[in-house]
Amino acid sequence: MNERQYGALLAILIVPPLVAEIAKRSGKSEIDAMDSLYSSRLYEQLSDERLKLWHYSPVMLCDMLEEELSTGTITYPEEAG
């Protein structure tokens, strides 16, 4: 997948449900939730297709974002295998 295709995938399939989950948990508006996401280190890493964070669910990504916001670190879940 090229960078342009991944950008479209991110914008259409990954970000909207993640923003909805952030807004639901935090009580923020979707605009504020989007601002929180876009200014995070998690989003920077999510934007890098090579890191493969796109395969995590919106719930798991939101957990990771909450951890980043509260502790400044991100723990990547272990792959079941």
N, C-alpha and C positions, 0 to 999 in steps of 0.2 A: 504494500500500500504506500503510495507516495504521500508527501507532506500535505498536499492540498486535499487529498481524499481523507486523510486522517483528521484534518481540520474540520471538514464537513461532518464526519462521524462524531467528533467531539461536540460540535455545536448543535447537532440535531438529536443524537441519541444518548449522549452521556450527560451533558450539562443540564438540560431541563429537568430530568428527574432528580438529579443531585441538588439543584437549587430548590426544588420543591421540598425535598427532605430537610435541607438546612432551614428553610422558612418554617416548616412544620415544627421542628424541634426547638428552634430558637424563639419563635413568635415574631420574627422579623418579617418585613415585607419581602417579596421576591426580589425587589431591586436591592435592598440591603443585603439579602442573602447572596445575591450575585456579586455584589461588591466584596463581601467577605471571601467568597470563593476566588474571584479573580485576583485578589491581592495576596493570596496565600502561596506558600511554597508548594503545597500540595498541587495547586493548579499548574504551577510551573512544571512540576514533575509529571502531572497528568497529560500535559501538552506534548511531552516527549514520548512519542509512540514506542520508541525502543525500550522504555521502562515497563511497558505492558500493564500499566495501572488501570487501563480502560476495562479490563476484564473483571474488576471488582464491582460489586453491586453498589447502588447509590447509598444504601444503608452503611455498608462497610467504608465507603469513601467518606461519608459524613462522620463516622466514628474517627477516622484518621484525621479529618479536618478539626474536629473538636479537640483531639489530643494535641494537634499542632497549636491551636489557639490557646489551650490551657497550659501546655508545658513547653512549647517551642520545639518539640521533637515529633517525629512521625515514626510509628512502628508499623512495619509492613507485615501483614498477616502471613503465616506459614501456609504454604500450599499443601492441601491434603493429597496424599498420593500413595 
